[in-house]
Amino acid sequence: MTQRHITKDGLRVARWDEGYPGRQITGALMLFSVLLLGNREILDYNATIGYLFAAALLPLWIMEFRRYRAGNWFAAGAVVCVISGLWLAAFSSQSHEVVASTLLGALALFLGFVVTVMVLLWARRIFPVWVLGLVYGLGMLSSISTGGLAAGNFWKYALATPLTVIGLSLAAGILARSRAAGRLADLLMLAVFAAMSLLNDSRSMFGTLLIVAALVGWQVLPRGRSVRNSMVRSFAALGLVVVALYNVGTSMALEGMLGEAAAERSAMQLQMSGSLLLGGRPELMATLSLMANQPMGYGLGVDPQLSDIMVAKQGMASIGYNPDNGYVERFMFGHQFELHSTAADLWVTMGIPGLVFALALGAGCVLWILHAVAAREASALVLFLAVYSLWNLMFSPFYSAVPTLGLAVGLMFSLRSEREPSRE
């Protein structure tokens, strides 16, 4: 027996009957697995303790995706991506070197993302979204690093994302009990984290939080007579908010309100390409050049050749960026393709199916935002994860995006209705 209800954050949740045998033990396994999945301590080949622990529980969650709308499509898409990546690697081995360790690392990372989503779908049988977000955020916090980039900006590269997830999860818990108090908690949390981003040279996080704050504020307004009309208005409002924030953010950055370092970078990026997006992400031009050169992608574990690097450099140089530097030659093309975009990374390793999979994830985020905001049921937590995932799909490496992308996708799926057939 199951009981189904819709929580105030707009996500359908199925809750096991209180008398279900072993419910407490199963719940503990769920939460522990979610906690470990949030932890990012890498063992070998991008595997984590969370991935291995969740894999050991596979018989418990393997079929949970069938309970959710589009769940079958997600599972099928993941399988097709893996097959495509392996086939492309075999095909590319005729002209490129395929590095076994790189192949295993890329495969483990993608499967880890899929496992994260599947376990969250399983855990939502018992626990509300805000509890899973809180536990996952604590797992993220438990594995923050003090070295590397974090040594120079501890907030931006270590604390910002886990603390934002934790804070917005607590606000979502309040929202589940009181709409007015929850909306206030959402806005207060967003204001605090936006201020911290402003003080710590984090332009993308600052912009993301402002968009989320605008969407939370929009939900305070009365809903239209129909959800469809509300979705249209929400879409128009979202577009206006993004354009306005881009213009305001550009002005703030140039005037030094986001820090002197951000002002210098922004001025240089505008001078190079006339756009902060193009100037700040020359990897986009490298990706487009590689797509034009080899549309079907390269495959898992494929090592870039000199000819591939030259094609990418030509694209980057076309916007005034000087690609003859260590970042391009060592990070982007040192031992694998790293295009600083989740969608691009999935295309280069898994070909057209990988790109379609990434675009489908992005479309799912947009549709969830529009529907949940139109229904006035979106919490700041899932809004943040959805908006941040959209940014990461375009402008962050898959490796960096996996923690929040997996959490976002796992929390956005909605359950089928009682009368809805299991077949897609």
Buried (B, 14 or more C-beta within 10 A) or exposed (E): EEEEEEBBBBBBBBBBEEEBEEBEEBBEBBBBBBBBBBBBEBEEBBBBBBBBBBEEBEEBBEEBBBBBBBBBBBBEBBEBBBEBBBBBBEBBEEEBEBBEEBBBBBBBBBBBBBBBBBBBBBBBBBBBBBBBBBBBBBBBBBBBEEEEEBEEBBBBBBBBBBBBBBBBBBBBBBBBEEBEEBBBBBBEBBEBBBEBBBEBBBBBBBBBBBBBBBBBBBBEEEBBEEBEEBBBBBBEBBEEBBEEBBEEBBEBBBEEEBBEEBBEBBEBBBEBBEBBEBBBBBBBBBBBBBBEBBEBBBBBBBBBBEEBBEBBBBBBBBBBBEBEEEEBEEBBBBBBBBBBBBBBBBBBBBBBBBBBBBBBBBEBBBBBBBBBBBBBBBBBBBBBBBBBBBBBBBBBBBBBBBBBBBBBBBBBBBBBEEEEEEEE
